[in-house]
Amino acid sequence: MVAREPDRRETEILAEVAAKQAARYAGDEPAAKALLSIGESKADPQLPEAELAAWTNVASMILS
């Protein structure tokens, strides 16, 4: 999907996943912190951790 625009259904799926993941991480702050601690770059502390963790998972889906 990275070489083209997602179709309508794919966009809907990504939006659903983003919403579900944001709700999950909003209710589990330690899980969001754990995900965001992976890697060399530190997360921007001004960004909401639950939302950033959710979009991290969406990006992973797109790139997989």
MODELLER restraints for C-alpha pairs under 7 A, 6 or more apart:
rsr = mdl.restraints
at = mdl.atoms
rsr.add(forms.Gaussian(group=physical.xy_distance, feature=features.Distance(at['CA:1:A'], at['CA:62:A']), mean=6.35, stdev=0.5))
rsr.add(forms.Gaussian(group=physical.xy_distance, feature=features.Distance(at['CA:2:A'], at['CA:62:A']), mean=6.77, stdev=0.5))
rsr.add(forms.Gaussian(group=physical.xy_distance, feature=features.Distance(at['CA:2:A'], at['CA:63:A']), mean=6.79, stdev=0.5))
rsr.add(forms.Gaussian(group=physical.xy_distance, feature=features.Distance(at['CA:14:A'], at['CA:58:A']), mean=6.57, stdev=0.5))
rsr.add(forms.Gaussian(group=physical.xy_distance, feature=features.Distance(at['CA:17:A'], at['CA:58:A']), mean=6.88, stdev=0.5))
rsr.add(forms.Gaussian(group=physical.xy_distance, feature=features.Distance(at['CA:18:A'], at['CA:54:A']), mean=5.56, stdev=0.5))
rsr.add(forms.Gaussian(group=physical.xy_distance, feature=features.Distance(at['CA:18:A'], at['CA:55:A']), mean=6.18, stdev=0.5))
rsr.add(forms.Gaussian(group=physical.xy_distance, feature=features.Distance(at['CA:18:A'], at['CA:58:A']), mean=6.20, stdev=0.5))
rsr.add(forms.Gaussian(group=physical.xy_distance, feature=features.Distance(at['CA:21:A'], at['CA:54:A']), mean=4.75, stdev=0.5))
rsr.add(forms.Gaussian(group=physical.xy_distance, feature=features.Distance(at['CA:22:A'], at['CA:50:A']), mean=5.45, stdev=0.5))
rsr.add(forms.Gaussian(group=physical.xy_distance, feature=features.Distance(at['CA:22:A'], at['CA:51:A']), mean=5.25, stdev=0.5))
rsr.add(forms.Gaussian(group=physical.xy_distance, feature=features.Distance(at['CA:22:A'], at['CA:54:A']), mean=4.95, stdev=0.5))
rsr.add(forms.Gaussian(group=physical.xy_distance, feature=features.Distance(at['CA:25:A'], at['CA:31:A']), mean=6.54, stdev=0.5))
rsr.add(forms.Gaussian(group=physical.xy_distance, feature=features.Distance(at['CA:25:A'], at['CA:32:A']), mean=5.44, stdev=0.5))
rsr.add(forms.Gaussian(group=physical.xy_distance, feature=features.Distance(at['CA:25:A'], at['CA:50:A']), mean=4.72, stdev=0.5))
rsr.add(forms.Gaussian(group=physical.xy_distance, feature=features.Distance(at['CA:26:A'], at['CA:50:A']), mean=5.09, stdev=0.5))
rsr.add(forms.Gaussian(group=physical.xy_distance, feature=features.Distance(at['CA:29:A'], at['CA:50:A']), mean=6.98, stdev=0.5))
rsr.add(forms.Gaussian(group=physical.xy_distance, feature=features.Distance(at['CA:32:A'], at['CA:49:A']), mean=6.13, stdev=0.5))
rsr.add(forms.Gaussian(group=physical.xy_distance, feature=features.Distance(at['CA:32:A'], at['CA:50:A']), mean=5.76, stdev=0.5))
rsr.add(forms.Gaussian(group=physical.xy_distance, feature=features.Distance(at['CA:32:A'], at['CA:53:A']), mean=5.53, stdev=0.5))
rsr.add(forms.Gaussian(group=physical.xy_distance, feature=features.Distance(at['CA:33:A'], at['CA:49:A']), mean=6.96, stdev=0.5))
rsr.add(forms.Gaussian(group=physical.xy_distance, feature=features.Distance(at['CA:35:A'], at['CA:53:A']), mean=6.54, stdev=0.5))
rsr.add(forms.Gaussian(group=physical.xy_distance, feature=features.Distance(at['CA:36:A'], at['CA:43:A']), mean=6.40, stdev=0.5))
rsr.add(forms.Gaussian(group=physical.xy_distance, feature=features.Distance(at['CA:36:A'], at['CA:53:A']), mean=6.37, stdev=0.5))
